[in-house]
């Protein structure tokens, strides 16, 4: 029984590695809408280091990530760091203004369809997407890091975000 369990876990771990999105990779074009109806093109931020958070407006982990991005933005925004938030939950259009107000966010927060996010992240459709999902994109438009909500990155996200963004700002 123990050998069977170890075998199953080994196969699952191998499958997870094979299914993981490749990093680095070029960021595909991605468009999302603000609650006002204005659309944002990710490519319009080329030349900046972008932290793109895919979130649920009702998720406490997403709120913590958005707050971390805001703190780092206050420190590094003048040097070319740009956070963006994209909600994928039902009712996001109505919930985003309260989300941004509650967390005192000053960066764009919009929404899009969950399937577009799955495609962008290269996330396996059959696996649960743990939130938030955070993508770091360099000045040239290359995805340099991608983290799922259960990643150890989120245990100290302020410092971990700074550790990734600061070197990219110097490039």
Secondary structure in CASP SS format (residue, H / E / C, confidence):
PFRMAT SS
TARGET T0000
AUTHOR 0000-0000-0000
METHOD secondary structure of the structure
MODEL  1
X C 1.00
X H 1.00
X H 1.00
X H 1.00
X H 1.00
X H 1.00
X H 1.00
X H 1.00
X H 1.00
X H 1.00
X H 1.00
X H 1.00
X H 1.00
X H 1.00
X H 1.00
X H 1.00
X H 1.00
X H 1.00
X H 1.00
X C 1.00
X C 1.00
X C 1.00
X C 1.00
X C 1.00
X E 1.00
X E 1.00
X C 1.00
X C 1.00
X C 1.00
X C 1.00
X E 1.00
X E 1.00
X E 1.00
X E 1.00
X C 1.00
X C 1.00
X C 1.00
X C 1.00
X E 1.00
X E 1.00
X E 1.00
X H 1.00
X H 1.00
X H 1.00
X H 1.00
X C 1.00
X C 1.00
X C 1.00
X E 1.00
X E 1.00
X E 1.00
X E 1.00
X E 1.00
X E 1.00
X E 1.00
X C 1.00
X C 1.00
X C 1.00
X C 1.00
X H 1.00
X H 1.00
X H 1.00
X H 1.00
X H 1.00
X H 1.00
X H 1.00
X H 1.00
X H 1.00
X H 1.00
X H 1.00
X H 1.00
X H 1.00
X H 1.00
X H 1.00
X H 1.00
X H 1.00
X H 1.00
X H 1.00
X H 1.00
X C 1.00
X E 1.00
X E 1.00
X E 1.00
X E 1.00
X E 1.00
X E 1.00
X E 1.00
X C 1.00
X C 1.00
X C 1.00
X C 1.00
X H 1.00
X H 1.00
X H 1.00
X H 1.00
X H 1.00
X H 1.00
X H 1.00
X H 1.00
X H 1.00
X H 1.00
X H 1.00
X H 1.00
X C 1.00
X C 1.00
X C 1.00
X C 1.00
X C 1.00
X E 1.00
X E 1.00
X E 1.00
X C 1.00
X C 1.00
X H 1.00
X H 1.00
X H 1.00
X H 1.00
X H 1.00
X H 1.00
X H 1.00
X H 1.00
X C 1.00
X C 1.00
X C 1.00
X C 1.00
X C 1.00
X C 1.00
X C 1.00
X C 1.00
X C 1.00
X C 1.00
X C 1.00
X E 1.00
X E 1.00
X E 1.00
X E 1.00
X E 1.00
X C 1.00
X C 1.00
X C 1.00
X C 1.00
X E 1.00
X E 1.00
X E 1.00
X E 1.00
X E 1.00
X E 1.00
X E 1.00
X C 1.00
X C 1.00
X C 1.00
X H 1.00
X H 1.00
X H 1.00
X H 1.00
X H 1.00
X H 1.00
X H 1.00
X H 1.00
X H 1.00
X H 1.00
X H 1.00
X H 1.00
X H 1.00
X H 1.00
X H 1.00
X H 1.00
X H 1.00
X H 1.00
X H 1.00
X C 1.00
END
